[in-house]
Amino acid sequence: MVTYRGDGSSEVQLGQTLVMGIVTAQLVQPYKDRPKEGMLSIITEFSPMADPSFEPGRPGELAVELGRIIDRGLRYC
């Protein structure tokens, strides 16, 4: 089941797993050497509310790897 919300977030539930995604955007001045290119940043976070093994603060190894996978998928499609 997928639930879309008006604030740029959505929830996806697969069995007992619930994932929340949030998208935000910001207009910024492009770099002078690349005036027609933009930037894309992917940030992932695993909440301790999801599992006690996830710690607050800096993203863990799994969160970093997931961010890289999402980034690659978006850049090369």
C-alpha positions as CSV (number, residue, x, y, z in Angstrom):
1,M,0.0,0.0,0.0
2,V,1.3,3.5,-0.9
3,T,0.0,6.7,0.8
4,Y,0.9,10.1,-0.7
5,R,0.8,13.2,1.3
6,G,0.6,16.9,0.3
7,D,3.9,17.8,2.1
8,G,6.2,15.9,-0.2
9,S,6.2,12.7,1.8
10,S,4.9,9.2,1.1
11,E,4.6,6.0,3.0
12,V,5.0,2.5,1.5
13,Q,3.9,-0.6,3.5
14,L,5.1,-4.1,2.4
15,G,3.9,-6.7,5.0
16,Q,5.1,-5.5,8.4
17,T,7.7,-3.1,6.9
18,L,6.7,0.6,6.7
19,V,9.0,3.1,4.8
20,M,8.5,6.8,4.8
21,G,10.1,9.0,2.1
22,I,10.3,12.8,2.1
23,V,11.3,14.9,-0.9
24,T,12.4,18.5,-0.6
25,A,13.7,21.0,-3.1
26,Q,15.6,24.2,-3.0
27,L,16.7,26.6,-5.7
28,V,20.4,27.6,-5.5
29,Q,22.8,29.5,-7.6
30,P,24.7,27.1,-10.0
31,Y,28.4,26.8,-9.9
32,K,30.1,29.3,-12.3
33,D,31.9,26.6,-14.2
34,R,28.6,24.7,-14.7
35,P,26.0,27.3,-15.2
36,K,23.4,24.9,-16.8
37,E,23.8,22.0,-14.3
38,G,22.0,21.5,-11.0
39,M,22.7,19.4,-7.9
40,L,21.1,16.3,-6.4
41,S,21.7,15.2,-2.8
42,I,20.4,11.9,-1.4
43,I,20.2,11.6,2.3
44,T,19.0,8.4,4.0
45,E,18.3,7.8,7.7
46,F,17.3,4.7,9.6
47,S,15.4,5.7,12.8
48,P,15.9,4.0,16.1
49,M,12.1,3.9,16.3
50,A,12.3,1.3,13.4
51,D,14.8,-0.9,15.2
52,P,16.9,-0.5,18.4
53,S,20.0,-1.4,16.4
54,F,19.8,1.9,14.5
55,E,21.5,4.7,16.4
56,P,20.7,8.4,16.1
57,G,23.3,10.8,14.7
58,R,25.6,10.1,11.8
59,P,24.2,7.7,9.2
60,G,25.4,4.2,9.6
61,E,27.0,2.0,6.9
62,L,23.6,0.7,5.6
63,A,22.1,4.2,5.3
64,V,25.1,5.4,3.4
65,E,25.0,2.4,1.0
66,L,21.2,2.8,0.4
67,G,21.8,6.5,-0.4
68,R,24.4,5.6,-2.9
69,I,22.2,3.0,-4.6
70,I,19.3,5.5,-4.9
71,D,21.7,8.1,-6.2
72,R,23.0,5.8,-8.9
73,G,19.6,4.8,-9.9
74,L,18.4,8.4,-10.4
75,R,21.6,9.6,-12.1
76,Y,21.8,6.9,-14.7
77,C,18.2,6.4,-15.8
